[in-house]
Amino acid sequence: MGWLTFQGSHLYYLSQGEGPLLILLHGLGGSHLDWQLQQQAFCDDYRVICVDLRGHGRSDKTSGPYSIEQMSQDILTLIEHLACEPVHLLGLSLGGWLHCRQLLSAPS
């Protein structure tokens, strides 16, 4: 388990396994717990990170409104904090929109 402090907010993440980084992003109203079964299946081949997006799960519930751009920046900061390459992203619902819309198009 870990914490990332970014722009006055604490983001919770759970890390398990070793290998290339795989970040699992939950949907709206979810948490890292949504990925429990998948995390176990992937941790033999990957370092699996399950993160609670801003305002979800164990992460801070800061005053809103929240934005896709803000949550995407949180994930980019987490990737930089973990200092791992390559990075694989797997998102469900809101989490899928984050990585498709923002993270993959972000300048490196």
Gaussian input, Z-matrix of N, CA and C with variables (Angstrom, degrees):
# hf/3-21g

backbone

0 1
 N
 C     1     B1
 C     2     B2     1     A1
 N     3     B3     2     A2     1     D1
 C     4     B4     3     A3     2     D2
 C     5     B5     4     A4     3     D3
 N     6     B6     5     A5     4     D4
 C     7     B7     6     A6     5     D5
 C     8     B8     7     A7     6     D6
 N     9     B9     8     A8     7     D7
 C    10    B10     9     A9     8     D8
 C    11    B11    10    A10     9     D9
 N    12    B12    11    A11    10    D10
 C    13    B13    12    A12    11    D11
 C    14    B14    13    A13    12    D12
 N    15    B15    14    A14    13    D13
 C    16    B16    15    A15    14    D14
 C    17    B17    16    A16    15    D15
 N    18    B18    17    A17    16    D16
 C    19    B19    18    A18    17    D17
 C    20    B20    19    A19    18    D18
 N    21    B21    20    A20    19    D19
 C    22    B22    21    A21    20    D20
 C    23    B23    22    A22    21    D21
 N    24    B24    23    A23    22    D22
 C    25    B25    24    A24    23    D23
 C    26    B26    25    A25    24    D24
 N    27    B27    26    A26    25    D25
 C    28    B28    27    A27    26    D26
 C    29    B29    28    A28    27    D27
 N    30    B30    29    A29    28    D28
 C    31    B31    30    A30    29    D29
 C    32    B32    31    A31    30    D30
 N    33    B33    32    A32    31    D31
 C    34    B34    33    A33    32    D32
 C    35    B35    34    A34    33    D33
 N    36    B36    35    A35    34    D34
 C    37    B37    36    A36    35    D35
 C    38    B38    37    A37    36    D36
 N    39    B39    38    A38    37    D37
 C    40    B40    39    A39    38    D38
 C    41    B41    40    A40    39    D39
 N    42    B42    41    A41    40    D40
 C    43    B43    42    A42    41    D41
 C    44    B44    43    A43    42    D42
 N    45    B45    44    A44    43    D43
 C    46    B46    45    A45    44    D44
 C    47    B47    46    A46    45    D45
 N    48    B48    47    A47    46    D46
 C    49    B49    48    A48    47    D47
 C    50    B50    49    A49    48    D48
 N    51    B51    50    A50    49    D49
 C    52    B52    51    A51    50    D50
 C    53    B53    52    A52    51    D51
 N    54    B54    53    A53    52    D52
 C    55    B55    54    A54    53    D53
 C    56    B56    55    A55    54    D54
 N    57    B57    56    A56    55    D55
 C    58    B58    57    A57    56    D56
 C    59    B59    58    A58    57    D57
 N    60    B60    59    A59    58    D58
 C    61    B61    60    A60    59    D59
 C    62    B62    61    A61    60    D60
 N    63    B63    62    A62    61    D61
 C    64    B64    63    A63    62    D62
 C    65    B65    64    A64    63    D63
 N    66    B66    65    A65    64    D64
 C    67    B67    66    A66    65    D65
 C    68    B68    67    A67    66    D66
 N    69    B69    68    A68    67    D67
 C    70    B70    69    A69    68    D68
 C    71    B71    70    A70    69    D69
 N    72    B72    71    A71    70    D70
 C    73    B73    72    A72    71    D71
 C    74    B74    73    A73    72    D72
 N    75    B75    74    A74    73    D73
 C    76    B76    75    A75    74    D74
 C    77    B77    76    A76    75    D75
 N    78    B78    77    A77    76    D76
 C    79    B79    78    A78    77    D77
 C    80    B80    79    A79    78    D78
 N    81    B81    80    A80    79    D79
 C    82    B82    81    A81    80    D80
 C    83    B83    82    A82    81    D81
 N    84    B84    83    A83    82    D82
 C    85    B85    84    A84    83    D83
 C    86    B86    85    A85    84    D84
 N    87    B87    86    A86    85    D85
 C    88    B88    87    A87    86    D86
 C    89    B89    88    A88    87    D87
 N    90    B90    89    A89    88    D88
 C    91    B91    90    A90    89    D89
 C    92    B92    91    A91    90    D90
 N    93    B93    92    A92    91    D91
 C    94    B94    93    A93    92    D92
 C    95    B95    94    A94    93    D93
 N    96    B96    95    A95    94    D94
 C    97    B97    96    A96    95    D95
 C    98    B98    97    A97    96    D96
 N    99    B99    98    A98    97    D97
 C   100   B100    99    A99    98    D98
 C   101   B101   100   A100    99    D99
 N   102   B102   101   A101   100   D100
 C   103   B103   102   A102   101   D101
 C   104   B104   103   A103   102   D102
 N   105   B105   104   A104   103   D103
 C   106   B106   105   A105   104   D104
 C   107   B107   106   A106   105   D105
 N   108   B108   107   A107   106   D106
 C   109   B109   108   A108   107   D107
 C   110   B110   109   A109   108   D108
 N   111   B111   110   A110   109   D109
 C   112   B112   111   A111   110   D110
 C   113   B113   112   A112   111   D111
 N   114   B114   113   A113   112   D112
 C   115   B115   114   A114   113   D113
 C   116   B116   115   A115   114   D114
 N   117   B117   116   A116   115   D115
 C   118   B118   117   A117   116   D116
 C   119   B119   118   A118   117   D117
 N   120   B120   119   A119   118   D118
 C   121   B121   120   A120   119   D119
 C   122   B122   121   A121   120   D120
 N   123   B123   122   A122   121   D121
 C   124   B124   123   A123   122   D122
 C   125   B125   124   A124   123   D123
 N   126   B126   125   A125   124   D124
 C   127   B127   126   A126   125   D125
 C   128   B128   127   A127   126   D126
 N   129   B129   128   A128   127   D127
 C   130   B130   129   A129   128   D128
 C   131   B131   130   A130   129   D129
 N   132   B132   131   A131   130   D130
 C   133   B133   132   A132   131   D131
 C   134   B134   133   A133   132   D132
 N   135   B135   134   A134   133   D133
 C   136   B136   135   A135   134   D134
 C   137   B137   136   A136   135   D135
 N   138   B138   137   A137   136   D136
 C   139   B139   138   A138   137   D137
 C   140   B140   139   A139   138   D138
 N   141   B141   140   A140   139   D139
 C   142   B142   141   A141   140   D140
 C   143   B143   142   A142   141   D141
 N   144   B144   143   A143   142   D142
 C   145   B145   144   A144   143   D143
 C   146   B146   145   A145   144   D144
 N   147   B147   146   A146   145   D145
 C   148   B148   147   A147   146   D146
 C   149   B149   148   A148   147   D147
 N   150   B150   149   A149   148   D148
 C   151   B151   150   A150   149   D149
 C   152   B152   151   A151   150   D150
 N   153   B153   152   A152   151   D151
 C   154   B154   153   A153   152   D152
 C   155   B155   154   A154   153   D153
 N   156   B156   155   A155   154   D154
 C   157   B157   156   A156   155   D155
 C   158   B158   157   A157   156   D156
 N   159   B159   158   A158   157   D157
 C   160   B160   159   A159   158   D158
 C   161   B161   160   A160   159   D159
 N   162   B162   161   A161   160   D160
 C   163   B163   162   A162   161   D161
 C   164   B164   163   A163   162   D162
 N   165   B165   164   A164   163   D163
 C   166   B166   165   A165   164   D164
 C   167   B167   166   A166   165   D165
 N   168   B168   167   A167   166   D166
 C   169   B169   168   A168   167   D167
 C   170   B170   169   A169   168   D168
 N   171   B171   170   A170   169   D169
 C   172   B172   171   A171   170   D170
 C   173   B173   172   A172   171   D171
 N   174   B174   173   A173   172   D172
 C   175   B175   174   A174   173   D173
 C   176   B176   175   A175   174   D174
 N   177   B177   176   A176   175   D175
 C   178   B178   177   A177   176   D176
 C   179   B179   178   A178   177   D177
 N   180   B180   179   A179   178   D178
 C   181   B181   180   A180   179   D179
 C   182   B182   181   A181   180   D180
 N   183   B183   182   A182   181   D181
 C   184   B184   183   A183   182   D182
 C   185   B185   184   A184   183   D183
 N   186   B186   185   A185   184   D184
 C   187   B187   186   A186   185   D185
 C   188   B188   187   A187   186   D186
 N   189   B189   188   A188   187   D187
 C   190   B190   189   A189   188   D188
 C   191   B191   190   A190   189   D189
 N   192   B192   191   A191   190   D190
 C   193   B193   192   A192   191   D191
 C   194   B194   193   A193   192   D192
 N   195   B195   194   A194   193   D193
 C   196   B196   195   A195   194   D194
 C   197   B197   196   A196   195   D195
 N   198   B198   197   A197   196   D196
 C   199   B199   198   A198   197   D197
 C   200   B200   199   A199   198   D198
 N   201   B201   200   A200   199   D199
 C   202   B202   201   A201   200   D200
 C   203   B203   202   A202   201   D201
 N   204   B204   203   A203   202   D202
 C   205   B205   204   A204   203   D203
 C   206   B206   205   A205   204   D204
 N   207   B207   206   A206   205   D205
 C   208   B208   207   A207   206   D206
 C   209   B209   208   A208   207   D207
 N   210   B210   209   A209   208   D208
 C   211   B211   210   A210   209   D209
 C   212   B212   211   A211   210   D210
 N   213   B213   212   A212   211   D211
 C   214   B214   213   A213   212   D212
 C   215   B215   214   A214   213   D213
 N   216   B216   215   A215   214   D214
 C   217   B217   216   A216   215   D215
 C   218   B218   217   A217   216   D216
 N   219   B219   218   A218   217   D217
 C   220   B220   219   A219   218   D218
 C   221   B221   220   A220   219   D219
 N   222   B222   221   A221   220   D220
 C   223   B223   222   A222   221   D221
 C   224   B224   223   A223   222   D222
 N   225   B225   224   A224   223   D223
 C   226   B226   225   A225   224   D224
 C   227   B227   226   A226   225   D225
 N   228   B228   227   A227   226   D226
 C   229   B229   228   A228   227   D227
 C   230   B230   229   A229   228   D228
 N   231   B231   230   A230   229   D229
 C   232   B232   231   A231   230   D230
 C   233   B233   232   A232   231   D231
 N   234   B234   233   A233   232   D232
 C   235   B235   234   A234   233   D233
 C   236   B236   235   A235   234   D234
 N   237   B237   236   A236   235   D235
 C   238   B238   237   A237   236   D236
 C   239   B239   238   A238   237   D237
 N   240   B240   239   A239   238   D238
 C   241   B241   240   A240   239   D239
 C   242   B242   241   A241   240   D240
 N   243   B243   242   A242   241   D241
 C   244   B244   243   A243   242   D242
 C   245   B245   244   A244   243   D243
 N   246   B246   245   A245   244   D244
 C   247   B247   246   A246   245   D245
 C   248   B248   247   A247   246   D246
 N   249   B249   248   A248   247   D247
 C   250   B250   249   A249   248   D248
 C   251   B251   250   A250   249   D249
 N   252   B252   251   A251   250   D250
 C   253   B253   252   A252   251   D251
 C   254   B254   253   A253   252   D252
 N   255   B255   254   A254   253   D253
 C   256   B256   255   A255   254   D254
 C   257   B257   256   A256   255   D255
 N   258   B258   257   A257   256   D256
 C   259   B259   258   A258   257   D257
 C   260   B260   259   A259   258   D258
 N   261   B261   260   A260   259   D259
 C   262   B262   261   A261   260   D260
 C   263   B263   262   A262   261   D261
 N   264   B264   263   A263   262   D262
 C   265   B265   264   A264   263   D263
 C   266   B266   265   A265   264   D264
 N   267   B267   266   A266   265   D265
 C   268   B268   267   A267   266   D266
 C   269   B269   268   A268   267   D267
 N   270   B270   269   A269   268   D268
 C   271   B271   270   A270   269   D269
 C   272   B272   271   A271   270   D270
 N   273   B273   272   A272   271   D271
 C   274   B274   273   A273   272   D272
 C   275   B275   274   A274   273   D273
 N   276   B276   275   A275   274   D274
 C   277   B277   276   A276   275   D275
 C   278   B278   277   A277   276   D276
 N   279   B279   278   A278   277   D277
 C   280   B280   279   A279   278   D278
 C   281   B281   280   A280   279   D279
 N   282   B282   281   A281   280   D280
 C   283   B283   282   A282   281   D281
 C   284   B284   283   A283   282   D282
 N   285   B285   284   A284   283   D283
 C   286   B286   285   A285   284   D284
 C   287   B287   286   A286   285   D285
 N   288   B288   287   A287   286   D286
 C   289   B289   288   A288   287   D287
 C   290   B290   289   A289   288   D288
 N   291   B291   290   A290   289   D289
 C   292   B292   291   A291   290   D290
 C   293   B293   292   A292   291   D291
 N   294   B294   293   A293   292   D292
 C   295   B295   294   A294   293   D293
 C   296   B296   295   A295   294   D294
 N   297   B297   296   A296   295   D295
 C   298   B298   297   A297   296   D296
 C   299   B299   298   A298   297   D297
 N   300   B300   299   A299   298   D298
 C   301   B301   300   A300   299   D299
 C   302   B302   301   A301   300   D300
 N   303   B303   302   A302   301   D301
 C   304   B304   303   A303   302   D302
 C   305   B305   304   A304   303   D303
 N   306   B306   305   A305   304   D304
 C   307   B307   306   A306   305   D305
 C   308   B308   307   A307   306   D306
 N   309   B309   308   A308   307   D307
 C   310   B310   309   A309   308   D308
 C   311   B311   310   A310   309   D309
 N   312   B312   311   A311   310   D310
 C   313   B313   312   A312   311   D311
 C   314   B314   313   A313   312   D312
 N   315   B315   314   A314   313   D313
 C   316   B316   315   A315   314   D314
 C   317   B317   316   A316   315   D315
 N   318   B318   317   A317   316   D316
 C   319   B319   318   A318   317   D317
 C   320   B320   319   A319   318   D318
 N   321   B321   320   A320   319   D319
 C   322   B322   321   A321   320   D320
 C   323   B323   322   A322   321   D321

   B1=1.4421
   B2=1.5117
   B3=1.3321
   B4=1.4510
   B5=1.5160
   B6=1.2974
   B7=1.4596
   B8=1.5160
   B9=1.3170
   B10=1.4504
   B11=1.5198
   B12=1.3193
   B13=1.4605
   B14=1.5140
   B15=1.3351
   B16=1.4527
   B17=1.5201
   B18=1.3026
   B19=1.4637
   B20=1.5317
   B21=1.3306
   B22=1.4507
   B23=1.5155
   B24=1.3131
   B25=1.4574
   B26=1.5276
   B27=1.3252
   B28=1.4595
   B29=1.5258
   B30=1.3289
   B31=1.4544
   B32=1.5204
   B33=1.3070
   B34=1.4624
   B35=1.5186
   B36=1.3427
   B37=1.4598
   B38=1.5214
   B39=1.3083
   B40=1.4527
   B41=1.5174
   B42=1.3240
   B43=1.4564
   B44=1.5207
   B45=1.3408
   B46=1.4633
   B47=1.5240
   B48=1.3095
   B49=1.4535
   B50=1.5144
   B51=1.3335
   B52=1.4569
   B53=1.5119
   B54=1.3276
   B55=1.4556
   B56=1.5037
   B57=1.3419
   B58=1.4603
   B59=1.5289
   B60=1.3156
   B61=1.4576
   B62=1.5278
   B63=1.3205
   B64=1.4565
   B65=1.5247
   B66=1.3270
   B67=1.4642
   B68=1.5159
   B69=1.3357
   B70=1.4613
   B71=1.5263
   B72=1.3359
   B73=1.4645
   B74=1.5298
   B75=1.3184
   B76=1.4699
   B77=1.5277
   B78=1.3249
   B79=1.4562
   B80=1.5150
   B81=1.3287
   B82=1.4604
   B83=1.5260
   B84=1.3202
   B85=1.4615
   B86=1.5138
   B87=1.3340
   B88=1.4590
   B89=1.5171
   B90=1.3224
   B91=1.4642
   B92=1.5227
   B93=1.3211
   B94=1.4630
   B95=1.5286
   B96=1.3129
   B97=1.4698
   B98=1.5296
   B99=1.3295
   B100=1.4684
   B101=1.5318
   B102=1.3229
   B103=1.4557
   B104=1.5351
   B105=1.3212
   B106=1.4701
   B107=1.5316
   B108=1.3045
   B109=1.4672
   B110=1.5210
   B111=1.3320
   B112=1.4557
   B113=1.5236
   B114=1.3356
   B115=1.4588
   B116=1.5250
   B117=1.2989
   B118=1.4620
   B119=1.5235
   B120=1.3354
   B121=1.4598
   B122=1.5262
   B123=1.3294
   B124=1.4558
   B125=1.5261
   B126=1.3303
   B127=1.4698
   B128=1.5243
   B129=1.3241
   B130=1.4629
   B131=1.5279
   B132=1.3391
   B133=1.4594
   B134=1.5218
   B135=1.3399
   B136=1.4646
   B137=1.5228
   B138=1.3090
   B139=1.4635
   B140=1.5240
   B141=1.3056
   B142=1.4653
   B143=1.5252
   B144=1.3127
   B145=1.4562
   B146=1.5165
   B147=1.3163
   B148=1.4649
   B149=1.5237
   B150=1.3096
   B151=1.4581
   B152=1.5262
   B153=1.3127
   B154=1.4620
   B155=1.5152
   B156=1.3072
   B157=1.4590
   B158=1.5240
   B159=1.3095
   B160=1.4675
   B161=1.5358
   B162=1.3328
   B163=1.4630
   B164=1.5149
   B165=1.3270
   B166=1.4648
   B167=1.5264
   B168=1.3195
   B169=1.4628
   B170=1.5109
   B171=1.3276
   B172=1.4655
   B173=1.5315
   B174=1.3345
   B175=1.4669
   B176=1.5208
   B177=1.3262
   B178=1.4672
   B179=1.5223
   B180=1.3181
   B181=1.4615
   B182=1.5271
   B183=1.3327
   B184=1.4545
   B185=1.5218
   B186=1.3296
   B187=1.4622
   B188=1.5221
   B189=1.3118
   B190=1.4616
   B191=1.5130
   B192=1.2774
   B193=1.4687
   B194=1.5280
   B195=1.3326
   B196=1.4555
   B197=1.5222
   B198=1.3310
   B199=1.4599
   B200=1.5285
   B201=1.3211
   B202=1.4607
   B203=1.5257
   B204=1.3258
   B205=1.4597
   B206=1.5230
   B207=1.3279
   B208=1.4652
   B209=1.5300
   B210=1.3292
   B211=1.4685
   B212=1.5169
   B213=1.3297
   B214=1.4613
   B215=1.5206
   B216=1.3171
   B217=1.4609
   B218=1.5291
   B219=1.3288
   B220=1.4676
   B221=1.5282
   B222=1.3362
   B223=1.4652
   B224=1.5241
   B225=1.3401
   B226=1.4662
   B227=1.5239
   B228=1.3217
   B229=1.4625
   B230=1.5235
   B231=1.3297
   B232=1.4628
   B233=1.5235
   B234=1.3188
   B235=1.4657
   B236=1.5279
   B237=1.3225
   B238=1.4651
   B239=1.5277
   B240=1.3245
   B241=1.4723
   B242=1.5266
   B243=1.3148
   B244=1.4604
   B245=1.5261
   B246=1.3322
   B247=1.4669
   B248=1.5200
   B249=1.3139
   B250=1.4623
   B251=1.5291
   B252=1.3176
   B253=1.4572
   B254=1.5082
   B255=1.2988
   B256=1.4593
   B257=1.5236
   B258=1.3166
   B259=1.4651
   B260=1.5249
   B261=1.3278
   B262=1.4571
   B263=1.5202
   B264=1.3357
   B265=1.4594
   B266=1.5144
   B267=1.3286
   B268=1.4533
   B269=1.5175
   B270=1.3253
   B271=1.4526
   B272=1.5063
   B273=1.3159
   B274=1.4550
   B275=1.5221
   B276=1.3232
   B277=1.4601
   B278=1.5345
   B279=1.3305
   B280=1.4580
   B281=1.5253
   B282=1.3149
   B283=1.4585
   B284=1.5150
   B285=1.3221
   B286=1.4558
   B287=1.5147
   B288=1.3092
   B289=1.4582
   B290=1.5179
   B291=1.3301
   B292=1.4643
   B293=1.5109
   B294=1.3200
   B295=1.4579
   B296=1.5155
   B297=1.3136
   B298=1.4595
   B299=1.5264
   B300=1.2978
   B301=1.4556
   B302=1.5222
   B303=1.3120
   B304=1.4554
   B305=1.5254
   B306=1.3052
   B307=1.4609
   B308=1.5226
   B309=1.3125
   B310=1.4561
   B311=1.5231
   B312=1.3226
   B313=1.4664
   B314=1.5225
   B315=1.3225
   B316=1.4709
   B317=1.5248
   B318=1.3301
   B319=1.4696
   B320=1.5250
   B321=1.3125
   B322=1.4682
   B323=1.5028
   A1=107.65
   A2=114.78
   A3=119.65
   A4=111.43
   A5=113.72
   A6=121.28
   A7=108.36
   A8=115.70
   A9=122.37
   A10=107.40
   A11=116.71
   A12=120.78
   A13=107.86
   A14=116.02
   A15=121.49
   A16=109.27
   A17=116.88
   A18=123.93
   A19=111.65
   A20=115.23
   A21=120.52
   A22=115.52
   A23=117.98
   A24=121.73
   A25=109.43
   A26=116.32
   A27=122.23
   A28=108.20
   A29=115.76
   A30=121.73
   A31=109.08
   A32=115.59
   A33=121.97
   A34=109.14
   A35=115.84
   A36=119.95
   A37=109.68
   A38=114.83
   A39=122.82
   A40=107.58
   A41=117.32
   A42=122.61
   A43=109.25
   A44=114.95
   A45=119.47
   A46=108.65
   A47=117.44
   A48=122.51
   A49=112.82
   A50=114.62
   A51=122.08
   A52=108.96
   A53=114.72
   A54=120.58
   A55=110.62
   A56=116.57
   A57=119.89
   A58=110.26
   A59=115.61
   A60=121.29
   A61=111.25
   A62=116.44
   A63=123.89
   A64=107.38
   A65=116.86
   A66=121.66
   A67=108.49
   A68=115.41
   A69=122.48
   A70=108.71
   A71=116.14
   A72=122.71
   A73=109.51
   A74=116.10
   A75=121.86
   A76=111.57
   A77=115.29
   A78=121.80
   A79=112.95
   A80=115.67
   A81=122.62
   A82=110.25
   A83=116.10
   A84=121.77
   A85=114.22
   A86=117.54
   A87=121.51
   A88=112.06
   A89=115.14
   A90=122.04
   A91=108.61
   A92=115.46
   A93=120.47
   A94=111.53
   A95=116.76
   A96=120.73
   A97=112.97
   A98=116.97
   A99=120.54
   A100=111.83
   A101=116.73
   A102=121.63
   A103=113.24
   A104=119.19
   A105=121.14
   A106=113.32
   A107=117.74
   A108=119.82
   A109=111.89
   A110=116.69
   A111=120.07
   A112=111.31
   A113=116.54
   A114=119.76
   A115=109.85
   A116=116.91
   A117=120.72
   A118=111.26
   A119=116.94
   A120=121.03
   A121=112.03
   A122=118.05
   A123=121.99
   A124=114.19
   A125=118.51
   A126=119.84
   A127=113.71
   A128=118.92
   A129=119.82
   A130=111.68
   A131=116.74
   A132=121.12
   A133=114.49
   A134=117.20
   A135=121.40
   A136=111.10
   A137=114.80
   A138=120.37
   A139=104.60
   A140=116.78
   A141=122.59
   A142=109.25
   A143=115.16
   A144=122.68
   A145=107.92
   A146=116.61
   A147=122.76
   A148=106.46
   A149=116.67
   A150=121.41
   A151=109.91
   A152=115.91
   A153=121.17
   A154=107.09
   A155=116.87
   A156=120.92
   A157=110.01
   A158=115.89
   A159=122.45
   A160=109.70
   A161=115.13
   A162=120.32
   A163=114.75
   A164=117.64
   A165=122.35
   A166=110.42
   A167=116.08
   A168=121.66
   A169=112.98
   A170=116.29
   A171=122.07
   A172=113.26
   A173=117.21
   A174=119.88
   A175=109.82
   A176=115.03
   A177=120.23
   A178=111.89
   A179=113.82
   A180=121.47
   A181=106.42
   A182=115.76
   A183=120.78
   A184=109.74
   A185=115.59
   A186=118.24
   A187=108.76
   A188=115.68
   A189=122.47
   A190=111.32
   A191=117.03
   A192=124.60
   A193=111.41
   A194=114.99
   A195=121.48
   A196=108.44
   A197=115.64
   A198=119.27
   A199=110.00
   A200=114.84
   A201=121.20
   A202=109.28
   A203=116.31
   A204=120.62
   A205=111.34
   A206=116.66
   A207=121.80
   A208=110.69
   A209=117.06
   A210=120.63
   A211=111.04
   A212=116.97
   A213=120.22
   A214=110.92
   A215=117.03
   A216=120.31
   A217=110.61
   A218=117.17
   A219=120.45
   A220=110.68
   A221=116.53
   A222=120.66
   A223=110.67
   A224=117.24
   A225=119.62
   A226=111.14
   A227=116.83
   A228=120.89
   A229=110.80
   A230=117.05
   A231=120.83
   A232=110.61
   A233=117.41
   A234=121.47
   A235=109.93
   A236=116.70
   A237=120.34
   A238=110.81
   A239=116.73
   A240=122.17
   A241=110.94
   A242=117.16
   A243=121.78
   A244=111.79
   A245=116.89
   A246=123.53
   A247=112.28
   A248=116.56
   A249=121.07
   A250=110.21
   A251=115.59
   A252=121.80
   A253=107.32
   A254=121.65
   A255=125.35
   A256=110.88
   A257=115.57
   A258=121.85
   A259=108.50
   A260=115.25
   A261=121.55
   A262=107.19
   A263=116.35
   A264=121.46
   A265=109.56
   A266=115.48
   A267=121.50
   A268=107.07
   A269=116.31
   A270=120.03
   A271=112.42
   A272=115.21
   A273=123.68
   A274=107.89
   A275=117.32
   A276=122.65
   A277=110.08
   A278=118.90
   A279=122.04
   A280=110.98
   A281=117.75
   A282=121.45
   A283=112.59
   A284=117.52
   A285=121.45
   A286=111.84
   A287=115.92
   A288=119.80
   A289=110.57
   A290=116.05
   A291=119.58
   A292=110.69
   A293=116.88
   A294=116.68
   A295=112.05
   A296=119.05
   A297=119.76
   A298=110.93
   A299=116.74
   A300=121.03
   A301=112.78
   A302=117.68
   A303=120.10
   A304=113.48
   A305=116.96
   A306=119.43
   A307=113.05
   A308=117.18
   A309=118.70
   A310=112.35
   A311=117.14
   A312=119.90
   A313=112.28
   A314=117.24
   A315=121.20
   A316=109.69
   A317=116.83
   A318=119.08
   A319=110.32
   A320=116.26
   A321=118.98
   A322=111.52
   D1=149.83
   D2=179.92
   D3=-152.62
   D4=167.73
   D5=178.36
   D6=-132.22
   D7=140.44
   D8=173.96
   D9=-122.24
   D10=126.41
   D11=176.32
   D12=-100.93
   D13=122.72
   D14=-176.88
   D15=-146.53
   D16=125.51
   D17=179.10
   D18=49.81
   D19=45.61
   D20=176.25
   D21=76.24
   D22=9.51
   D23=-179.34
   D24=-122.21
   D25=144.24
   D26=177.02
   D27=-103.23
   D28=121.85
   D29=178.09
   D30=-106.02
   D31=132.52
   D32=179.95
   D33=-95.21
   D34=139.92
   D35=172.02
   D36=-144.92
   D37=153.64
   D38=178.77
   D39=-117.24
   D40=130.91
   D41=-178.29
   D42=-118.16
   D43=136.22
   D44=179.20
   D45=-151.57
   D46=142.94
   D47=176.78
   D48=89.72
   D49=-179.75
   D50=179.83
   D51=-138.94
   D52=154.31
   D53=179.70
   D54=122.98
   D55=-161.75
   D56=177.92
   D57=-57.54
   D58=149.44
   D59=-176.17
   D60=-78.07
   D61=130.64
   D62=173.88
   D63=-125.38
   D64=116.64
   D65=179.29
   D66=-103.98
   D67=125.52
   D68=179.71
   D69=-103.61
   D70=122.90
   D71=-175.47
   D72=-112.72
   D73=120.50
   D74=-176.57
   D75=-78.75
   D76=173.47
   D77=178.28
   D78=-90.46
   D79=177.61
   D80=-179.38
   D81=-57.72
   D82=129.45
   D83=179.74
   D84=81.92
   D85=-0.30
   D86=-178.40
   D87=-94.61
   D88=-164.38
   D89=178.25
   D90=-159.72
   D91=-177.39
   D92=177.57
   D93=-59.48
   D94=-24.60
   D95=-178.70
   D96=-65.56
   D97=-21.28
   D98=178.96
   D99=-62.97
   D100=-19.07
   D101=-174.16
   D102=-107.88
   D103=13.27
   D104=-173.97
   D105=-53.45
   D106=-49.83
   D107=-176.98
   D108=-68.50
   D109=-40.91
   D110=179.65
   D111=-68.08
   D112=-36.66
   D113=179.69
   D114=-59.20
   D115=-44.85
   D116=179.37
   D117=-61.05
   D118=-41.16
   D119=-178.07
   D120=-68.62
   D121=-35.85
   D122=-176.68
   D123=-85.09
   D124=-20.30
   D125=-170.35
   D126=-70.97
   D127=-9.80
   D128=174.14
   D129=-71.82
   D130=-27.63
   D131=-174.83
   D132=-115.96
   D133=-13.20
   D134=-174.08
   D135=-136.57
   D136=158.33
   D137=163.77
   D138=-86.95
   D139=107.69
   D140=-172.48
   D141=-96.43
   D142=126.96
   D143=176.98
   D144=-114.59
   D145=120.86
   D146=173.02
   D147=-109.04
   D148=116.73
   D149=-174.45
   D150=-110.81
   D151=144.89
   D152=170.01
   D153=-91.61
   D154=114.03
   D155=179.38
   D156=-60.57
   D157=158.18
   D158=177.55
   D159=-49.03
   D160=129.48
   D161=178.84
   D162=82.95
   D163=6.59
   D164=-176.59
   D165=-127.25
   D166=154.24
   D167=173.24
   D168=52.22
   D169=-129.53
   D170=-177.96
   D171=-86.32
   D172=-8.83
   D173=178.14
   D174=-70.45
   D175=158.69
   D176=-178.92
   D177=-59.50
   D178=144.80
   D179=173.01
   D180=-102.22
   D181=79.01
   D182=-179.24
   D183=-74.97
   D184=164.37
   D185=178.44
   D186=-65.15
   D187=138.65
   D188=-177.05
   D189=-87.99
   D190=-167.13
   D191=2.35
   D192=-79.31
   D193=156.33
   D194=176.37
   D195=-91.15
   D196=154.31
   D197=178.69
   D198=-132.57
   D199=158.10
   D200=175.54
   D201=-59.71
   D202=-42.98
   D203=-178.90
   D204=-61.81
   D205=-42.07
   D206=-179.59
   D207=-64.60
   D208=-47.35
   D209=179.73
   D210=-65.32
   D211=-37.66
   D212=177.54
   D213=-64.55
   D214=-40.50
   D215=177.72
   D216=-64.06
   D217=-36.36
   D218=175.01
   D219=-57.55
   D220=-44.89
   D221=-177.97
   D222=-68.78
   D223=-40.75
   D224=176.24
   D225=-60.58
   D226=-40.36
   D227=178.12
   D228=-65.78
   D229=-38.86
   D230=176.38
   D231=-61.91
   D232=-43.05
   D233=178.86
   D234=-60.60
   D235=-44.77
   D236=177.90
   D237=-63.29
   D238=-40.58
   D239=179.06
   D240=-61.24
   D241=-40.59
   D242=-177.97
   D243=-77.18
   D244=-20.10
   D245=176.15
   D246=50.45
   D247=51.31
   D248=-179.52
   D249=-124.45
   D250=142.47
   D251=171.75
   D252=-140.50
   D253=147.46
   D254=-7.65
   D255=-74.51
   D256=168.85
   D257=178.59
   D258=-121.17
   D259=130.12
   D260=174.53
   D261=-109.69
   D262=137.52
   D263=179.58
   D264=-119.00
   D265=136.98
   D266=175.83
   D267=-134.72
   D268=118.00
   D269=-176.09
   D270=-123.97
   D271=149.08
   D272=177.31
   D273=-115.19
   D274=127.01
   D275=176.50
   D276=54.94
   D277=-116.42
   D278=179.19
   D279=-54.27
   D280=-42.08
   D281=179.17
   D282=-61.65
   D283=-34.80
   D284=176.02
   D285=-70.25
   D286=-36.72
   D287=178.99
   D288=-68.23
   D289=-36.59
   D290=178.50
   D291=-58.91
   D292=-53.30
   D293=-173.65
   D294=-74.67
   D295=-31.53
   D296=179.31
   D297=-71.73
   D298=-45.24
   D299=-171.42
   D300=-81.11
   D301=-34.98
   D302=-171.04
   D303=-117.39
   D304=-52.89
   D305=-168.23
   D306=-66.52
   D307=-41.93
   D308=-176.74
   D309=-74.41
   D310=-20.23
   D311=179.42
   D312=-97.97
   D313=-0.22
   D314=-178.30
   D315=-70.04
   D316=140.63
   D317=176.77
   D318=-66.39
   D319=145.47
   D320=179.38
   D321=-98.66

